Structures are given as C-alpha cells and as structure tokens.
Amino acid sequence: MARRFQAHLTHNTFKVLLSASLLIFTSTYLSGENVVSQSKWDKGLLQLELKDVHVRANSINEAWQRMADKTGIRTILYVSYEQQPLQKVKFSFDSEKCTAEELLKAFEQTYSGYIHTQDKIGVIWLHPQNVAYGTILTNQVVINRDALSLPMATGILDQFRVLNIYPGCDRGTASLNTFDYPVDLQAGVYSIRDILNICCLANPDRTFYVHFGHHGIFIITPLTVLLYNATHPVTLGALSYWQSEIDNSMQKGPTEDQLIAALSSKDARIRFAARNYVDMNLYLTAMSTDRLLSKTNSIEQLMWVAVGSISISTRTDLGVNHLPAIDRMEKALKESDWSKILGLKVLVAVELARVEKDSSYLKQVADIPLSQAENENVKPDIIRNLRYSEFVRTNLLSLNPSWNGFSKPENEALGSTNIFIFP
C-alpha cells in the first residue's frame, strides 16, 4: 500500500500553523433532531488496560502524539495561543500496567489545567479546564441532505473556511490519500465540534489537533493516531477495535485468514471495520497487500480484499501507483466466472475505472441488471467511487446503467460537496 502522510506537530509546526492562519457502529443517541452513531470502541478506551507504556516528549503536542503512537488511543487535542508556554514543558511516563485514563491523567498532571472529556458519541477530547467542552467550536451549520462518502478533507474541512476555520494540512497526493477518507453525514443541524466527532467515527486511526489562535481563527489539523515512522506492532488500541467491532473473543490480533474473512464478509459493516483495522496497522508486515491477496481461496474473497486495499490506499485523482490489487482485478475481469457475483463484478469495474481512468471497464458492466440484494451489497462502495471520481460520474451518466439507486439525478448529486448551509 502507498505510504501515507503524517504531519508531526513540533513546536515549529505550531508556530507555522499560527502564522498560516493570516459514520457503521451499533448504537445511537439523539442530539437535537439528529440521530448520531456512537462508537463502542471510543466508548471503551478510557478503561482499556495498557502494558509497558513508556513515553518521553518535549512539548504538549509531542506528548499527545507519542501517547497515541505507543498505545493506539485516539483523542482530540485542543490548544489556544494561551497554551504556547506548554510547548516547552517535557513529559515523562513509565508504567508496566495502567489504564488509558491513568495515562491521560498523567498528561493532565504534567500540563496543568488540562482535562479530558468524553463526548456522548464516545470521542475523547483533551482541552484546558477553563475552556468548557460545550463551548468549543459551537458554530452551527445545517446539512441540507444526507451525504454519503464525503471526502473528509476536501468535502468537509475545506467548507468551513467561511467560519474562519482553516484546515492545517496540504493538498498533495499523500496527504489526500490519508485524510480524504469517506464520511457519512445525515441531514440536520450540527456544531462543528459534532462534525469533527463524526469524522472520527468514520476512521479510528484519524484524529484532529484543534488550535485556537488570535483574532478568533481556528486551525484544524487532521492527523493519524499512529506516527508511522517505523514498523509498528499491533497496539492495544487497535486490538480493542477488532474486539469491539468484529470479534470480542480475540485475545490477540487476527491471523491473515481471519483478516481475509472479515475483509470479504457478507456483512458490509464487518468489511468496513476490517478495512479500518488494516488502516490502523498499515506498517505491519502481516498487512502486506500481496500476502493477503495471495492467500485468498476464491474469486469473491480475492476481489473484496482487492477493493478493500484500494479503498484504503487510493482516495485521490492526483496520481495513483499501479498497485498489485489492480493487476488482480484486471485479470479477474478477463478470465473469471462472475455469474454468481454480478454485483461484485460491477463494483470491481467501477473501482478500476476510477483508479485507471479507463471507461472500457464501465462499458463491460453497464448493461448488467442487478438484483436488489446484489445492488445493496455493493452500493456503498459504488457511491464512494462516484463521489470521489468525476471521470466515473461522467462516463456513467453517458452509459446510463439500469442499476437501482444510480439514476442520472442521483449520480449528479454525488458530484456536489456543497451540502452545508452557514447561518
């Protein structure tokens, strides 16, 4: 898989940011008129038992990132210009056994005045005690229609500039492949803080550094939870994600066969959770795409693993490496029997058309009639491809396939990220 981007928030980065300013889980809660998903995984993080935690850092930013990198625990950090002196305060923590909450309390003891708040949705924020959680990013926005698979960086964060809220990441290929992951938003009224929490639910290895600067300007920098600057063992945070979303009987990370089974599950929720788990562990040798593809035992397994691999590694049209999964998909379209998995054939052709910019794949499948069951199984991934690729949308509009849920108006709507109404 392509190497992902990770911004490190050093003290210098903090100063640069300041000057630069010139959803598939099982339970829900009701927030105003919105039914918002909760994360079982985030909900359980504070009680998670950690082992052999040793963290050294030279600033609040570095301490926050090192804690996450060692444990896989996701939190959002909020700072303002008033906390700039904390960029010179060192952090040291050693424990053979502790809970995640005990680790956060050690952070709060070092960086006096900080506390953590766990939102109803489950996401944990670290913020100054004198800045009540309920007062952070309260700007209200209206989402005028349900929007599936919105690109997080370009489709969500970029839209908030009109509120003096600016994204703190670049728009290069590596950055977009990392941070333009798909997010589902339901119609309703939200605060910006709520939307950030929902963006976290969409990917357990993504978080935000929220900086409030002078003159009321916010900079929101998306980051990966793990730093990915070296090969990583499976963190306890990642293992607990697998347990909460896929198999709570697992006491260690899944085998390759178990991972393949989850990536190709009949249950779309399990498939997406397995992709998230792979995304949390991209630098494990066991997560090698070649290895996983070579160990599948059916064309159906092979294609679902290939689709999952590409969905994680390739989210931008700015240039794509020719990945092993692409070769497998092209070969399968030419040689394999798809008679019992027509929906998957359509999805594979759409995925290939997006990454290869080749309309011939779409022409092969445009006339395939899909049953309702086949359509529902692949629809979320087809929507993701249409949302991300003008090339696919344009070509499908001309081909006018008879797939339920992909009429001309529906396809055209997926090309718009203008879903926010700002008071």
C-alpha positions as CSV (number, residue, x, y, z in Angstrom):
1,M,0.0,0.0,0.0
2,A,1.1,3.5,-0.7
3,R,2.9,5.3,2.1
4,R,0.6,7.7,3.9
5,F,1.2,11.2,5.1
6,Q,1.7,12.1,8.7
7,A,2.2,15.7,9.9
8,H,4.3,16.0,13.1
9,L,3.2,18.8,15.4
10,T,6.6,20.1,16.6
11,H,6.9,23.5,18.3
12,N,8.0,25.0,14.9
13,T,5.0,23.5,13.3
14,F,2.8,25.1,15.9
15,K,4.2,28.5,15.1
16,V,3.9,27.9,11.3
17,L,0.2,27.0,11.8
18,L,-0.4,30.1,13.8
19,S,1.2,32.3,11.1
20,A,-0.5,30.4,8.3
21,S,-3.9,31.4,9.7
22,L,-3.1,35.1,8.4
23,L,-20.0,7.1,10.4
24,I,-21.3,1.9,10.9
25,F,-21.5,1.3,14.6
26,T,-24.2,-0.4,16.5
27,S,-25.8,2.2,18.8
28,T,-27.1,5.7,18.5
29,Y,-28.1,8.7,20.6
30,L,-30.4,11.6,19.8
31,S,-28.8,15.1,19.5
32,G,-31.3,17.7,18.7
33,E,-33.0,16.4,15.6
34,N,-30.1,14.2,14.6
35,V,-29.6,10.5,15.2
36,V,-25.8,10.2,15.5
37,S,-23.8,7.0,15.7
38,Q,-21.9,6.1,18.8
39,S,-18.5,4.3,18.8
40,K,-18.3,1.3,21.1
41,W,-14.6,1.4,20.6
42,D,-14.1,5.0,21.6
43,K,-16.5,4.5,24.5
44,G,-14.3,1.8,26.0
45,L,-10.9,3.4,25.6
46,L,-10.7,5.0,29.0
47,Q,-11.0,1.7,30.7
48,L,-8.6,-0.1,28.3
49,E,-5.7,-1.7,30.2
50,L,-2.2,-0.9,28.8
51,K,1.1,-2.6,29.3
52,D,4.7,-1.4,29.2
53,V,3.9,2.3,28.4
54,H,7.0,4.4,28.2
55,V,6.6,8.0,26.8
56,R,9.2,10.8,26.5
57,A,8.3,14.1,24.9
58,N,9.5,17.7,24.9
59,S,6.2,19.5,24.5
60,I,2.4,19.1,24.9
61,N,2.0,18.5,21.2
62,E,4.7,15.8,21.2
63,A,3.5,14.2,24.4
64,W,-0.1,13.9,22.9
65,Q,1.2,12.3,19.7
66,R,3.6,10.0,21.5
67,M,0.9,8.7,23.8
68,A,-1.3,7.9,20.8
69,D,1.6,6.3,18.9
70,K,2.5,4.0,21.8
71,T,-1.0,2.8,22.6
72,G,-3.3,3.4,19.6
73,I,-5.6,5.5,21.9
74,R,-7.4,8.2,19.9
75,T,-8.0,11.6,21.5
76,I,-8.5,15.1,20.0
77,L,-6.2,17.9,21.4
78,Y,-7.5,21.4,21.7
79,V,-5.0,24.2,22.4
80,S,-5.1,28.0,22.1
81,Y,-2.4,30.7,21.9
82,E,-2.6,30.9,25.7
83,Q,-1.1,27.4,26.0
84,Q,2.0,28.3,24.0
85,P,4.3,28.0,27.1
86,L,3.3,24.3,27.3
87,Q,5.3,23.8,24.1
88,K,8.4,23.9,26.3
89,V,7.2,21.5,29.1
90,K,8.6,18.0,29.0
91,F,6.6,14.9,29.6
92,S,7.8,11.6,31.0
93,F,5.7,8.5,31.8
94,D,6.6,4.9,32.7
95,S,4.2,2.2,33.7
96,E,4.2,-1.6,33.4
97,K,0.4,-1.6,33.7
98,C,-2.1,1.2,33.6
99,T,-5.4,2.2,32.1
100,A,-5.7,4.7,29.3
101,E,-7.5,7.1,31.7
102,E,-4.5,6.9,34.1
103,L,-2.2,7.8,31.2
104,L,-4.4,10.8,30.3
105,K,-4.4,11.9,34.0
106,A,-0.6,11.8,34.0
107,F,-0.7,14.0,30.9
108,E,-3.0,16.4,32.8
109,Q,-0.8,16.5,35.8
110,T,2.2,17.5,33.7
111,Y,0.2,20.0,31.6
112,S,-1.6,21.7,34.5
113,G,-5.1,22.9,33.8
114,Y,-5.8,20.2,31.1
115,I,-8.7,17.8,31.5
116,H,-10.3,15.2,29.3
117,T,-13.9,15.0,28.3
118,Q,-15.6,12.0,26.6
119,D,-18.5,13.1,24.3
120,K,-21.7,11.1,24.2
121,I,-20.6,9.9,20.8
122,G,-17.5,8.4,22.5
123,V,-14.7,10.6,21.2
124,I,-12.3,11.9,23.9
125,W,-11.1,15.5,23.9
126,L,-8.1,16.9,25.8
127,H,-8.7,20.6,26.5
128,P,-8.0,23.3,29.0
129,Q,-10.1,23.2,32.1
130,N,-11.1,26.8,31.7
131,V,-12.5,26.1,28.3
132,A,-15.6,24.1,28.8
133,Y,-16.1,21.3,26.3
134,G,-19.5,22.6,25.4
135,T,-18.0,25.9,24.3
136,I,-15.6,24.5,21.8
137,L,-16.4,25.0,18.1
138,T,-20.1,25.7,18.6
139,N,-20.7,27.3,15.2
140,Q,-24.0,25.8,13.9
141,V,-24.2,24.5,10.4
142,V,-27.2,23.0,8.6
143,I,-26.7,19.9,6.4
144,N,-29.4,20.1,3.8
145,R,-29.5,16.5,2.7
146,D,-28.0,13.1,3.7
147,A,-24.5,12.9,2.2
148,L,-22.7,9.6,1.9
149,S,-18.9,9.1,1.5
150,L,-18.0,12.8,1.7
151,P,-14.2,13.3,1.4
152,M,-13.2,14.4,4.8
153,A,-10.5,17.0,3.9
154,T,-11.8,18.5,0.7
155,G,-15.5,17.8,1.2
156,I,-15.8,18.8,4.9
157,L,-12.9,20.7,6.4
158,D,-12.4,22.9,3.4
159,Q,-16.0,24.0,3.6
160,F,-15.5,25.7,7.0
161,R,-13.2,28.5,5.8
162,V,-16.2,30.9,5.7
163,L,-16.3,30.5,9.5
164,N,-12.6,31.4,10.0
165,I,-11.9,27.7,10.4
166,Y,-9.0,26.5,8.3
167,P,-7.5,23.1,7.5
168,G,-3.9,22.6,8.6
169,C,-2.9,20.0,6.0
170,D,-1.7,20.3,2.4
171,R,-3.4,19.0,-0.7
172,G,-0.7,16.8,-2.0
173,T,-1.4,13.2,-3.1
174,A,0.0,11.5,0.0
175,S,-2.0,13.9,2.3
176,L,-5.3,13.4,0.4
177,N,-4.9,9.7,0.3
178,T,-4.6,9.8,4.1
179,F,-7.1,12.4,5.1
180,D,-9.7,12.4,2.4
181,Y,-11.3,9.3,3.8
182,P,-15.1,8.9,3.3
183,V,-17.5,10.2,6.0
184,D,-21.3,9.8,6.1
185,L,-23.3,12.8,7.3
186,Q,-27.1,12.9,7.9
187,A,-29.2,15.9,7.2
188,G,-29.7,18.1,10.3
189,V,-28.2,20.8,12.4
190,Y,-24.7,20.3,13.9
191,S,-21.9,22.2,15.6
192,I,-18.5,22.0,14.0
193,R,-17.4,20.0,17.1
194,D,-20.1,17.4,16.4
195,I,-19.0,17.1,12.8
196,L,-15.4,16.5,13.9
197,N,-16.6,13.8,16.2
198,I,-18.5,12.1,13.4
199,C,-15.4,12.4,11.2
200,C,-13.5,10.4,13.9
201,L,-16.2,7.7,13.9
202,A,-15.5,7.1,10.2
203,N,-11.9,6.1,10.9
204,P,-10.4,5.1,14.2
205,D,-6.8,6.0,13.1
206,R,-7.7,9.6,12.4
207,T,-7.8,12.5,14.9
208,F,-7.5,16.3,15.0
209,Y,-5.3,18.9,16.5
210,V,-7.5,22.0,17.1
211,H,-5.7,25.3,17.6
212,F,-7.5,28.5,18.5
213,G,-5.4,31.5,17.6
214,H,-5.6,35.2,17.9
215,H,-8.5,37.1,16.3
216,G,-10.8,34.1,16.7
217,I,-9.2,32.0,14.0
218,F,-9.2,28.2,14.3
219,I,-6.9,25.8,12.5
220,I,-7.9,22.2,12.5
221,T,-5.1,19.8,11.5
222,P,-6.1,16.2,10.8
223,L,-3.5,13.6,11.9
224,T,-3.1,9.9,12.0
225,V,-3.2,8.3,15.5
226,L,0.0,6.3,14.8
227,L,3.0,8.2,13.6
228,Y,4.0,5.5,11.0
229,N,7.7,6.5,11.1
230,A,8.7,2.9,11.9
231,T,7.3,-0.6,11.8
232,H,4.7,-1.0,14.5
233,P,3.4,-3.9,16.5
234,V,-0.3,-4.1,16.9
235,T,-1.3,-1.6,19.5
236,L,-3.7,-2.4,22.3
237,G,-5.9,0.3,20.9
238,A,-6.1,-1.5,17.5
239,L,-6.7,-4.9,19.1
240,S,-9.6,-3.4,21.2
241,Y,-11.0,-2.0,18.0
242,W,-11.1,-5.5,16.4
243,Q,-12.6,-6.9,19.6
244,S,-15.4,-4.3,19.8
245,E,-16.3,-4.2,16.1
246,I,-15.6,-7.7,14.7
247,D,-14.8,-10.4,17.3
248,N,-14.8,-9.8,21.1
249,S,-13.3,-13.3,21.7
250,M,-10.0,-12.4,20.2
251,Q,-7.1,-12.1,22.6
252,K,-4.5,-11.1,20.0
253,G,-4.5,-9.7,16.5
254,P,-6.3,-11.6,13.8
255,T,-4.5,-14.1,11.6
256,E,-4.2,-13.4,7.9
257,D,-7.0,-15.9,7.2
258,Q,-9.3,-14.2,9.8
259,L,-8.5,-10.8,8.3
260,I,-9.3,-12.0,4.8
261,A,-12.6,-13.5,6.0
262,A,-13.5,-10.2,7.6
263,L,-12.5,-8.1,4.6
264,S,-14.7,-10.3,2.4
265,S,-17.6,-10.8,4.8
266,K,-21.2,-10.9,3.6
267,D,-21.8,-8.2,6.2
268,A,-20.8,-4.7,4.9
269,R,-20.3,-3.4,8.4
270,I,-17.7,-6.1,9.1
271,R,-16.0,-5.4,5.8
272,F,-15.7,-1.7,6.6
273,A,-14.5,-2.4,10.2
274,A,-11.8,-4.8,8.8
275,R,-10.6,-2.1,6.4
276,N,-10.4,0.3,9.3
277,Y,-8.3,-2.3,11.2
278,V,-5.9,-2.6,8.2
279,D,-5.7,1.2,8.1
280,M,-4.7,1.2,11.8
281,N,-1.9,-1.3,11.0
282,L,-0.6,-0.4,7.6
283,Y,3.0,-0.8,8.6
284,L,2.7,-4.4,9.9
285,T,4.4,-6.9,7.7
286,A,1.3,-9.1,8.1
287,M,-0.8,-6.4,6.5
288,S,1.1,-6.7,3.2
289,T,-1.4,-6.5,0.3
290,D,0.5,-9.1,-1.7
291,R,0.4,-11.6,1.1
292,L,-3.3,-11.1,1.7
293,L,-4.2,-11.3,-1.9
294,S,-2.2,-14.5,-2.4
295,K,-3.9,-16.3,0.5
296,T,-7.5,-15.8,-0.7
297,N,-9.3,-19.0,-1.7
298,S,-12.0,-17.8,-4.1
299,I,-12.5,-15.1,-6.7
300,E,-15.1,-13.5,-4.3
301,Q,-12.5,-13.2,-1.5
302,L,-9.8,-12.0,-3.8
303,M,-11.9,-9.2,-5.2
304,W,-13.2,-8.0,-1.8
305,V,-9.7,-7.9,-0.4
306,A,-8.5,-6.0,-3.6
307,V,-11.4,-3.5,-3.3
308,G,-10.7,-3.0,0.4
309,S,-7.0,-2.4,-0.3
310,I,-7.6,0.2,-3.0
311,S,-10.3,2.0,-0.9
312,I,-7.7,2.5,1.9
313,S,-4.7,3.5,-0.2
314,T,-6.1,5.5,-3.1
315,R,-8.5,8.3,-2.4
316,T,-7.3,11.0,-4.8
317,D,-7.2,11.6,-8.6
318,L,-3.8,13.3,-8.3
319,G,-1.9,10.2,-9.4
320,V,-2.0,6.6,-8.5
321,N,0.7,4.0,-8.2
322,H,-0.1,0.8,-10.1
323,L,-1.0,-1.4,-7.1
324,P,-0.9,-5.3,-7.0
325,A,-4.7,-5.3,-6.4
326,I,-5.2,-3.5,-9.8
327,D,-3.5,-6.3,-11.7
328,R,-5.5,-8.9,-9.9
329,M,-8.8,-7.1,-10.7
330,E,-7.9,-6.6,-14.3
331,K,-7.0,-10.3,-14.7
332,A,-10.2,-11.4,-13.0
333,L,-12.4,-9.3,-15.3
334,K,-10.9,-11.1,-18.3
335,E,-10.8,-14.6,-17.0
336,S,-13.1,-15.3,-14.1
337,D,-16.7,-16.6,-13.8
338,W,-18.8,-13.8,-12.3
339,S,-22.2,-15.4,-12.8
340,K,-22.9,-15.7,-9.1
341,I,-21.4,-12.4,-8.0
342,L,-22.5,-9.9,-10.7
343,G,-22.8,-7.1,-8.2
344,L,-19.1,-7.5,-7.2
345,K,-18.2,-7.5,-10.9
346,V,-19.9,-4.2,-11.3
347,L,-18.1,-2.8,-8.3
348,V,-14.7,-4.0,-9.5
349,A,-15.2,-2.4,-12.9
350,V,-16.2,0.9,-11.2
351,E,-13.2,0.8,-8.9
352,L,-10.8,0.1,-11.8
353,A,-12.4,2.9,-13.9
354,R,-11.7,5.3,-11.1
355,V,-8.0,4.5,-10.5
356,E,-7.1,3.7,-14.1
357,K,-9.2,6.4,-15.8
358,D,-10.4,3.8,-18.3
359,S,-14.0,3.8,-19.4
360,S,-13.8,0.4,-21.0
361,Y,-14.3,-1.2,-17.6
362,L,-17.6,0.6,-17.2
363,K,-18.8,-0.4,-20.7
364,Q,-18.3,-4.1,-19.7
365,V,-20.8,-3.9,-16.9
366,A,-23.2,-1.1,-17.7
367,D,-25.8,-3.5,-19.1
368,I,-25.7,-5.9,-16.2
369,P,-29.0,-6.0,-14.4
370,L,-28.5,-6.1,-10.6
371,S,-31.0,-7.7,-8.2
372,Q,-31.9,-5.6,-5.1
373,A,-29.7,-7.9,-2.9
374,E,-26.7,-7.6,-5.3
375,N,-27.2,-3.8,-5.5
376,E,-27.4,-3.3,-1.7
377,N,-24.3,-5.3,-1.1
378,V,-22.1,-3.1,-3.3
379,K,-23.9,0.2,-3.3
380,P,-21.9,1.9,-0.5
381,D,-18.6,1.2,-2.4
382,I,-20.1,2.3,-5.7
383,I,-21.3,5.5,-4.1
384,R,-17.8,6.1,-2.7
385,N,-16.3,5.7,-6.2
386,L,-18.8,8.1,-7.8
387,R,-18.3,10.6,-5.0
388,Y,-14.6,10.7,-5.5
389,S,-14.3,10.5,-9.3
390,E,-15.7,12.9,-11.8
391,F,-14.4,10.6,-14.5
392,V,-16.6,7.7,-13.3
393,R,-19.6,10.0,-12.8
394,T,-19.3,11.5,-16.3
395,N,-18.9,8.2,-18.0
396,L,-21.8,6.5,-16.1
397,L,-24.1,9.4,-17.0
398,S,-23.4,8.8,-20.7
399,L,-23.8,5.0,-20.3
400,N,-27.0,5.4,-18.2
401,P,-26.8,1.9,-16.4
402,S,-30.0,0.4,-15.1
403,W,-28.7,-0.1,-11.6
404,N,-31.2,0.7,-8.9
405,G,-30.3,3.9,-6.9
406,F,-27.9,5.3,-9.6
407,S,-30.2,7.4,-11.7
408,K,-28.9,10.5,-13.5
409,P,-30.0,12.9,-10.7
410,E,-28.6,10.6,-8.0
411,N,-25.2,10.4,-9.9
412,E,-25.1,14.1,-10.5
413,A,-25.8,14.8,-6.8
414,L,-22.7,12.8,-5.8
415,G,-20.6,15.3,-7.6
416,S,-21.5,18.1,-5.2
417,T,-20.0,18.7,-1.7
418,N,-22.0,21.9,-1.3
419,I,-24.2,20.4,1.4
420,F,-23.6,22.9,4.2
421,I,-25.7,26.0,5.0
422,F,-23.9,28.5,7.2
423,P,-26.1,30.9,9.3
